[in-house]
């Protein structure tokens, strides 16, 4: 079965950095687009960034462009989110997502808290 397990979250000061990881299993990882979403308290879940299977193309929300970088290691079935210059408004639960065989799978989510 499809499993997505996030790690690497935590508490960081404004201007700091964190790297999130999402370890995937249960599907042929290297051909599927992977995405990171986030959900702040009282807000809807929003798309932060995504990357195609080969890693050749990526998308970023305007709010994170120039600060966040998505990468993937297909040999390790893992997608990463490097977050730099973090701001308090980046505080949220971050989720890894894949659409596989007409279903959407989410990781359990991981908390990122940025203090001012």
N, C-alpha and C positions, 0 to 999 in steps of 0.2 A: 504494500500500500504506500501511497505517497506520504512522505513525511518531510516537514520543513522545520528546522530547529535553529532559532536565532540565538546569538550570544554576543557579548561585548558591550552591552549597555551600561549605564551607570550615571553617576553624578559628576558634572564637570562645571568649571567656572566659565562665564562668558568669555569668548575668545579662544577657548580650548578646543581640543580635538578628541574624537572617539572613532573607533572603527568597529562597525558591526559586521558579523558574519552570519550567513545562513547556510547550514549544511543540509543538502537535499538527498533524498533517497526514494526509490520506488518507481522511478521513471528514467527515460533516457535523457539525462540532464542537458547534454550539450546541444540539443536541437530546439530547446524551448526558451522563449523569452522569460526572463525573471524580473520581478518588480519589487520595489520597496514602497510601502505605504506608511502613513503615520496618522494617528488620531490623538488630538489634544482633548483635554477635558471639555465637554460641552460642545464639541465640534464634530463634524462629519469626518470620516476617514478620507484621506486625500492621497493621490498618487504623488510620490516624491521623485522617483526615477525608475527607469527600466533599461534593460540591456538585452540585445538579441542573443541567440544561441551561440553564434560565433564570436560575440563581443564586438562586432564590427560597427554596430550602431547603438546609440543610447539616447535617451530622452531625459530631460531634467525640468522640473517645475521651475518657474521663474524665481521663486522664493529661495531656491538653493543653488542656482547656477553660479559657477565660479567658486563655490564653497564645498560642495559635495561631489564625490566621484564614485561611480559604480564600476566595479570590475568583477570578473569571474575567473575561476580556475576550473576548467572542465575536467581536468585530471583528478581534482579533489571533490568534484560535485558541490562546489561552494561558490556563493556569490557574496561580495563584500560591499560595504558602504563606508567609504572614508568621509568623515564629516569634520571639516575644519572651520575655523572662525565661527564657532557655535554661538548662537544667540538665545536669550531666554524664550523667544517665540518658537524655537526648535523643540522645546519640551513637549514630549508626546510619547505614546507607545508606538513603537516601530514594528511593522509586520513585513515579512517576506511573503510573496505570492507567486503562484504559477497557475496558468490555465492549461489543463491537461485533459485531453479527451472530453471536451465540452463541460468540464467541471472546473471550478475554482477551488484551489487549495491555499490555505493560510497557515503560517506558522503561529505559534502561541503568543507571539508578541514580546517585545522587550522594552523596558522603560528607559528613556533617555531624559535626564533632567539637567537643565542648564540654569545655573544660578547667576544672578546679576551682581 
